[in-house]
């Protein structure tokens, strides 16, 4: 059954919609207030052209078989880039066109992707479970169009890059977890290789699981402690990042997207949370 409910009074700016999808939602991207694309761990893309209207506004398409889609980025209304747990990039130039409108390419070997963000149709950055970020200036160009850089220590799987957001070609923000700690990494030159990324500690040393930056002056993230993490100065170091309890103790944050400074949409389990005052 699908439902829409209000969250506790301390967080009344968020509305929850439960979808009937039997798979867990993993990520969401909203290039505008008139398009959101979410992905789940059963290889499906869930698309809505009216994300605040409720469950009936979302449609489901199988775009990646039985693979788990861990992230999605839609820099424009006519381009979406999804990533899965087997190293594939799944792209569409018509995200509302159903399953046949999506194409998969093997990009990252046996590594699993964790997140992807596109500053524009000409710059996408993905993170994987072996401490890499992969960048492309031609995201639909197949495997050869993507370049990997190790940004957080060992690449043997002990360190994982959990999330990434690039509000402009001159700023990308990613987060990691593992033996190297729980860092936030920022870059003002994301295609500049590993040395172009600056490391700082996450709030309470808890790893950020998802990040969305609608501009270079606002980033919104979630951590596994049911906190919303915000900053108006992403490159300002640890003190610039603040944690606030989102008031949903059963919401396991899996994805958040903010198409504007006045709309954020977060997904986890079967819930969609929205805010007009993130």
SEDOPA-281133 format. One record per residue (C-alpha): residue number from 1; x, y, z. Coordinates in pm, whole numbers, plus 50000, padded with zeros to 5 digits. Layout:
# residues N
+-----+-------+-------+-------+
!   i !     u !     v !     w !
+-----+-------+-------+-------+
! NUM !     X !     Y !     Z !
...
+-----+-------+-------+-------+
This chain:
# residues 278
+-----+-------+-------+-------+
!   i !     u !     v !     w !
+-----+-------+-------+-------+
!   1 ! 50000 ! 50000 ! 50000 !
!   2 ! 50121 ! 50351 ! 49926 !
!   3 ! 50077 ! 50628 ! 50178 !
!   4 ! 50166 ! 50991 ! 50236 !
!   5 ! 50218 ! 51113 ! 50591 !
!   6 ! 50361 ! 51409 ! 50775 !
!   7 ! 50674 ! 51366 ! 50985 !
!   8 ! 50689 ! 51479 ! 51352 !
!   9 ! 50617 ! 51845 ! 51432 !
!  10 ! 50985 ! 51938 ! 51457 !
!  11 ! 51025 ! 51847 ! 51090 !
!  12 ! 50690 ! 51948 ! 50937 !
!  13 ! 50859 ! 52080 ! 50622 !
!  14 ! 50912 ! 51716 ! 50512 !
!  15 ! 50634 ! 51504 ! 50357 !
!  16 ! 50673 ! 51125 ! 50337 !
!  17 ! 50538 ! 50918 ! 50045 !
!  18 ! 50568 ! 50538 ! 50063 !
!  19 ! 50598 ! 50366 ! 49725 !
!  20 ! 50482 ! 50014 ! 49638 !
!  21 ! 50820 ! 49921 ! 49486 !
!  22 ! 50928 ! 49593 ! 49649 !
!  23 ! 51297 ! 49687 ! 49621 !
!  24 ! 51482 ! 49936 ! 49840 !
!  25 ! 51533 ! 50280 ! 49687 !
!  26 ! 51903 ! 50367 ! 49670 !
!  27 ! 51936 ! 50713 ! 49513 !
!  28 ! 51749 ! 50998 ! 49347 !
!  29 ! 51832 ! 51286 ! 49112 !
!  30 ! 51611 ! 51584 ! 49026 !
!  31 ! 51739 ! 51812 ! 48747 !
!  32 ! 51434 ! 52035 ! 48798 !
!  33 ! 51115 ! 52046 ! 49002 !
!  34 ! 50941 ! 51871 ! 48709 !
!  35 ! 51163 ! 51560 ! 48690 !
!  36 ! 51301 ! 51322 ! 48952 !
!  37 ! 51461 ! 50985 ! 48877 !
!  38 ! 51519 ! 50735 ! 49158 !
!  39 ! 51690 ! 50396 ! 49133 !
!  40 ! 51657 ! 50080 ! 49341 !
!  41 ! 51850 ! 49766 ! 49427 !
!  42 ! 51654 ! 49560 ! 49173 !
!  43 ! 51782 ! 49741 ! 48863 !
!  44 ! 51481 ! 49971 ! 48828 !
!  45 ! 51453 ! 50341 ! 48753 !
!  46 ! 51153 ! 50516 ! 48913 !
!  47 ! 51058 ! 50836 ! 48734 !
!  48 ! 50824 ! 51122 ! 48825 !
!  49 ! 50746 ! 51451 ! 48653 !
!  50 ! 50563 ! 51571 ! 48968 !
!  51 ! 50759 ! 51436 ! 49267 !
!  52 ! 50552 ! 51605 ! 49541 !
!  53 ! 50215 ! 51472 ! 49413 !
!  54 ! 50236 ! 51130 ! 49577 !
!  55 ! 50288 ! 50764 ! 49488 !
!  56 ! 50073 ! 50765 ! 49173 !
!  57 ! 50311 ! 51015 ! 49011 !
!  58 ! 50598 ! 50762 ! 48998 !
!  59 ! 50650 ! 50500 ! 48720 !
!  60 ! 50890 ! 50202 ! 48727 !
!  61 ! 51117 ! 50069 ! 48447 !
!  62 ! 51365 ! 49777 ! 48461 !
!  63 ! 51685 ! 49930 ! 48317 !
!  64 ! 51967 ! 49709 ! 48456 !
!  65 ! 51839 ! 49356 ! 48506 !
!  66 ! 51908 ! 49215 ! 48853 !
!  67 ! 52198 ! 49451 ! 48932 !
!  68 ! 52166 ! 49696 ! 49217 !
!  69 ! 52159 ! 50056 ! 49096 !
!  70 ! 52341 ! 50253 ! 49363 !
!  71 ! 52331 ! 50605 ! 49221 !
!  72 ! 52185 ! 50830 ! 48952 !
!  73 ! 52261 ! 51178 ! 48821 !
!  74 ! 52053 ! 51376 ! 48575 !
!  75 ! 52234 ! 51699 ! 48479 !
!  76 ! 51959 ! 51788 ! 48231 !
!  77 ! 51605 ! 51678 ! 48151 !
!  78 ! 51746 ! 51477 ! 47860 !
!  79 ! 52043 ! 51303 ! 48025 !
!  80 ! 52062 ! 51064 ! 48319 !
!  81 ! 52364 ! 50860 ! 48432 !
!  82 ! 52307 ! 50565 ! 48669 !
!  83 ! 52571 ! 50342 ! 48827 !
!  84 ! 52547 ! 49987 ! 48963 !
!  85 ! 52724 ! 49747 ! 49199 !
!  86 ! 52907 ! 49561 ! 48920 !
!  87 ! 53098 ! 49852 ! 48763 !
!  88 ! 52843 ! 49949 ! 48498 !
!  89 ! 52738 ! 50296 ! 48388 !
!  90 ! 52374 ! 50302 ! 48265 !
!  91 ! 52281 ! 50609 ! 48062 !
!  92 ! 51970 ! 50757 ! 47905 !
!  93 ! 51905 ! 51058 ! 47686 !
!  94 ! 51531 ! 51008 ! 47738 !
!  95 ! 51479 ! 50916 ! 48106 !
!  96 ! 51098 ! 50907 ! 48078 !
!  97 ! 51118 ! 50675 ! 47776 !
!  98 ! 51102 ! 50344 ! 47962 !
!  99 ! 51349 ! 50055 ! 47983 !
! 100 ! 51454 ! 50066 ! 47616 !
! 101 ! 51579 ! 50423 ! 47657 !
! 102 ! 51864 ! 50314 ! 47889 !
! 103 ! 52203 ! 50167 ! 47779 !
! 104 ! 52462 ! 49993 ! 48002 !
! 105 ! 52844 ! 50002 ! 47963 !
! 106 ! 53110 ! 49819 ! 48172 !
! 107 ! 53337 ! 50096 ! 48305 !
! 108 ! 53500 ! 50006 ! 48639 !
! 109 ! 53598 ! 49639 ! 48618 !
! 110 ! 53489 ! 49435 ! 48920 !
! 111 ! 53455 ! 49741 ! 49143 !
! 112 ! 53109 ! 49846 ! 49253 !
! 113 ! 53000 ! 50205 ! 49211 !
! 114 ! 52853 ! 50388 ! 49510 !
! 115 ! 52752 ! 50731 ! 49377 !
! 116 ! 52757 ! 50961 ! 49074 !
! 117 ! 52713 ! 51333 ! 49013 !
! 118 ! 52718 ! 51547 ! 48699 !
! 119 ! 52799 ! 51917 ! 48714 !
! 120 ! 52676 ! 51937 ! 48355 !
! 121 ! 52627 ! 51713 ! 48054 !
! 122 ! 53003 ! 51755 ! 48000 !
! 123 ! 53131 ! 51657 ! 48345 !
! 124 ! 53028 ! 51354 ! 48552 !
! 125 ! 53208 ! 51215 ! 48858 !
! 126 ! 53143 ! 50870 ! 49007 !
! 127 ! 53279 ! 50710 ! 49325 !
! 128 ! 53342 ! 50340 ! 49385 !
! 129 ! 53399 ! 50093 ! 49669 !
! 130 ! 53778 ! 50095 ! 49623 !
! 131 ! 53854 ! 50461 ! 49710 !
! 132 ! 53837 ! 50587 ! 49351 !
! 133 ! 53662 ! 50874 ! 49184 !
! 134 ! 53606 ! 50834 ! 48811 !
! 135 ! 53557 ! 51140 ! 48593 !
! 136 ! 53427 ! 51187 ! 48241 !
! 137 ! 53373 ! 51482 ! 48009 !
! 138 ! 53172 ! 51253 ! 47777 !
! 139 ! 52961 ! 51036 ! 48011 !
! 140 ! 52779 ! 50848 ! 47731 !
! 141 ! 53110 ! 50764 ! 47560 !
! 142 ! 53158 ! 50419 ! 47711 !
! 143 ! 53439 ! 50278 ! 47926 !
! 144 ! 53722 ! 50467 ! 47753 !
! 145 ! 53558 ! 50801 ! 47837 !
! 146 ! 53608 ! 50754 ! 48214 !
! 147 ! 53936 ! 50812 ! 48410 !
! 148 ! 53994 ! 50677 ! 48763 !
! 149 ! 54190 ! 50842 ! 49047 !
! 150 ! 54257 ! 50698 ! 49395 !
! 151 ! 54165 ! 50981 ! 49634 !
! 152 ! 54144 ! 50818 ! 49979 !
! 153 ! 54433 ! 50584 ! 50044 !
! 154 ! 54433 ! 50209 ! 49983 !
! 155 ! 54243 ! 50076 ! 49682 !
! 156 ! 54209 ! 49721 ! 49818 !
! 157 ! 53847 ! 49768 ! 49927 !
! 158 ! 53917 ! 49877 ! 50287 !
! 159 ! 53821 ! 50235 ! 50199 !
! 160 ! 53494 ! 50315 ! 50024 !
! 161 ! 53372 ! 50634 ! 49858 !
! 162 ! 53005 ! 50664 ! 49961 !
! 163 ! 52865 ! 50972 ! 49789 !
! 164 ! 52954 ! 51254 ! 49551 !
! 165 ! 52797 ! 51582 ! 49439 !
! 166 ! 52927 ! 51833 ! 49185 !
! 167 ! 52725 ! 52157 ! 49172 !
! 168 ! 52967 ! 52308 ! 48919 !
! 169 ! 53276 ! 52207 ! 48717 !
! 170 ! 53480 ! 52388 ! 48983 !
! 171 ! 53345 ! 52203 ! 49288 !
! 172 ! 53288 ! 51838 ! 49372 !
! 173 ! 53223 ! 51695 ! 49719 !
! 174 ! 53257 ! 51327 ! 49807 !
! 175 ! 53269 ! 51123 ! 50127 !
! 176 ! 53449 ! 50808 ! 50234 !
! 177 ! 53458 ! 50545 ! 50507 !
! 178 ! 53685 ! 50265 ! 50620 !
! 179 ! 54034 ! 50223 ! 50760 !
! 180 ! 54126 ! 50579 ! 50656 !
! 181 ! 53847 ! 50725 ! 50874 !
! 182 ! 53525 ! 50901 ! 50778 !
! 183 ! 53634 ! 51190 ! 50556 !
! 184 ! 53467 ! 51453 ! 50342 !
! 185 ! 53676 ! 51523 ! 50032 !
! 186 ! 53636 ! 51834 ! 49818 !
! 187 ! 53792 ! 51940 ! 49490 !
! 188 ! 53786 ! 52263 ! 49292 !
! 189 ! 53943 ! 52074 ! 48999 !
! 190 ! 53774 ! 51732 ! 48991 !
! 191 ! 53952 ! 51611 ! 48677 !
! 192 ! 54292 ! 51702 ! 48825 !
! 193 ! 54371 ! 51359 ! 48971 !
! 194 ! 54414 ! 51244 ! 49331 !
! 195 ! 54619 ! 51545 ! 49442 !
! 196 ! 54332 ! 51779 ! 49353 !
! 197 ! 54115 ! 51649 ! 49642 !
! 198 ! 54124 ! 51800 ! 49997 !
! 199 ! 54035 ! 51582 ! 50298 !
! 200 ! 53846 ! 51687 ! 50615 !
! 201 ! 53662 ! 51501 ! 50892 !
! 202 ! 53287 ! 51439 ! 50875 !
! 203 ! 53064 ! 51557 ! 51166 !
! 204 ! 53100 ! 51325 ! 51466 !
! 205 ! 53330 ! 51113 ! 51247 !
! 206 ! 53021 ! 50947 ! 51099 !
! 207 ! 53037 ! 50870 ! 50724 !
! 208 ! 52805 ! 51063 ! 50496 !
! 209 ! 52596 ! 50821 ! 50292 !
! 210 ! 52454 ! 51065 ! 50038 !
! 211 ! 52521 ! 51427 ! 49939 !
! 212 ! 52347 ! 51684 ! 49720 !
! 213 ! 52482 ! 52033 ! 49651 !
! 214 ! 52239 ! 52249 ! 49450 !
! 215 ! 52503 ! 52523 ! 49441 !
! 216 ! 52856 ! 52589 ! 49559 !
! 217 ! 52699 ! 52756 ! 49866 !
! 218 ! 52475 ! 52471 ! 49991 !
! 219 ! 52529 ! 52100 ! 50043 !
! 220 ! 52279 ! 51865 ! 50212 !
! 221 ! 52379 ! 51514 ! 50319 !
! 222 ! 52251 ! 51223 ! 50529 !
! 223 ! 52440 ! 50993 ! 50765 !
! 224 ! 52348 ! 50652 ! 50915 !
! 225 ! 52258 ! 50818 ! 51248 !
! 226 ! 51940 ! 50964 ! 51087 !
! 227 ! 52095 ! 51310 ! 51065 !
! 228 ! 52068 ! 51568 ! 50790 !
! 229 ! 52410 ! 51730 ! 50738 !
! 230 ! 52424 ! 52080 ! 50589 !
! 231 ! 52686 ! 52338 ! 50497 !
! 232 ! 52693 ! 52674 ! 50321 !
! 233 ! 53071 ! 52653 ! 50277 !
! 234 ! 53167 ! 52306 ! 50147 !
! 235 ! 53540 ! 52378 ! 50132 !
! 236 ! 53544 ! 52541 ! 50477 !
! 237 ! 53670 ! 52240 ! 50671 !
! 238 ! 53509 ! 52033 ! 50945 !
! 239 ! 53356 ! 52326 ! 51135 !
! 240 ! 53155 ! 52429 ! 50828 !
! 241 ! 52946 ! 52108 ! 50835 !
! 242 ! 52651 ! 52080 ! 51081 !
! 243 ! 52438 ! 51777 ! 51179 !
! 244 ! 52062 ! 51801 ! 51261 !
! 245 ! 51832 ! 51510 ! 51356 !
! 246 ! 51583 ! 51468 ! 51071 !
! 247 ! 51314 ! 51330 ! 51305 !
! 248 ! 51260 ! 51001 ! 51115 !
! 249 ! 51420 ! 50724 ! 51326 !
! 250 ! 51319 ! 50450 ! 51080 !
! 251 ! 51436 ! 50633 ! 50767 !
! 252 ! 51757 ! 50477 ! 50635 !
! 253 ! 51896 ! 50751 ! 50412 !
! 254 ! 51994 ! 50618 ! 50071 !
! 255 ! 51975 ! 50922 ! 49845 !
! 256 ! 51909 ! 51295 ! 49853 !
! 257 ! 51873 ! 51543 ! 49568 !
! 258 ! 51819 ! 51920 ! 49579 !
! 259 ! 51736 ! 52069 ! 49237 !
! 260 ! 51713 ! 52416 ! 49393 !
! 261 ! 51793 ! 52587 ! 49723 !
! 262 ! 51422 ! 52552 ! 49809 !
! 263 ! 51357 ! 52184 ! 49732 !
! 264 ! 51529 ! 51869 ! 49857 !
! 265 ! 51402 ! 51514 ! 49803 !
! 266 ! 51546 ! 51224 ! 50008 !
! 267 ! 51476 ! 50851 ! 49967 !
! 268 ! 51533 ! 50546 ! 50187 !
! 269 ! 51354 ! 50217 ! 50251 !
! 270 ! 51013 ! 50281 ! 50087 !
! 271 ! 50996 ! 50648 ! 50186 !
! 272 ! 51037 ! 50975 ! 49999 !
! 273 ! 51106 ! 51284 ! 50215 !
! 274 ! 51071 ! 51631 ! 50068 !
! 275 ! 51161 ! 51974 ! 50207 !
! 276 ! 51112 ! 52328 ! 50082 !
! 277 ! 51342 ! 52460 ! 50360 !
! 278 ! 51633 ! 52216 ! 50380 !
+-----+-------+-------+-------+
